[in-house]
Amino acid sequence: MSTDSITGMTPTNAKSHAHARPGWVYLVGAGPGDPELLTLKAARLIAEADALVYDNLVAPAILDFVRADAERIYAGKQRGDHTLPQEEINQLLVRLARAGRSVVRLKGGDPYTFGRGGEEVETLAAMGVPFEVVPGITAAAGVAAYAGIPLTHREHAQACVFVTGHLKDGSMNLDWPGLARRGQTVVIYMGLSGLPHLCAKLIEHGLPADWPAAIVQRGTQPSQRTVTGTLATLPARAAAAVLRAPTLIIVGTVVTLRDKLRWFEEAPDSTETQDPPL
Ligand code: SAH
């Protein structure tokens, strides 16, 4: 086996293939933004692909890895801006693969975590297009590490739940009693516009108003910003900080560990407001 030019390593997993093959689709997780958080496999496939289909969550720094002559197709997916409808993306992947391209379908974070990766692969499987899936660091893991908030901790949380906070008809269809529990961390994806609703619901279902919560903008990227507070104070603080998507919300007493464990952001900026210890 030859040594890989990007990683300097010899691929060893016989079941997954080292190189992007014509006619295949690689559903690849790009991680939360910092290009160093790409897996070796993702970096190699991105550098080799003939065609790359990506959405807005993929950080620009990661596109620097793409071959200069590769075809780049932006598939959109900003709130309210569905550049290509999901069904068209699915069909596009099939067409590119059938035209003999090696296709990387690049998704922010992990493709199987709130990424619709399953839907895209279902189409590929149904159409007989060969594919591989490369997991990525999901926003929860990346944001937690770079914001100094462990998702579990023996003294704080024995469970961690990931939910989507996407608003449908102005509310979130979530298992509120299951979420409003002590000893657990709740991570909310796509929750920025629903933040006031989310906090109100968690209080209504039994969590104290002074339960810690944080919202992190563009985690792992140079523009990362974190606003901390409580269920009662976070919505107003987040609004005052004028955060931009993507943002991730973390609810639970693990948030208090940030005071000791932060390392990535500079000293507290004007948007950060500390609460007295609980
Ligand atoms: N597949 C992705 C999630 C897609 S859903 C993953 O595994 O991370 C999109 C949501 O992910 C955003 O609304 C936001 O809540 C979250 N997200 C993705 N990247 C983020 C980042 N760098 N910082 C904060 N939140 C992020």
Boltz pocket constraint, residues with backbone or C-beta under 6 A from the ligand:
constraints:
  - pocket:
      binder: B
      contacts: [[A, 31], [A, 32], [A, 33], [A, 57], [A, 107], [A, 108], [A, 109], [A, 110], [A, 111], [A, 112], [A, 113], [A, 114], [A, 115], [A, 137], [A, 138], [A, 139], [A, 140], [A, 143], [A, 188], [A, 189], [A, 190], [A, 191], [A, 216], [A, 217], [A, 218], [A, 219], [A, 220], [A, 221], [A, 245], [A, 246], [A, 247], [A, 248], [A, 249]]
      max_distance: 6.0
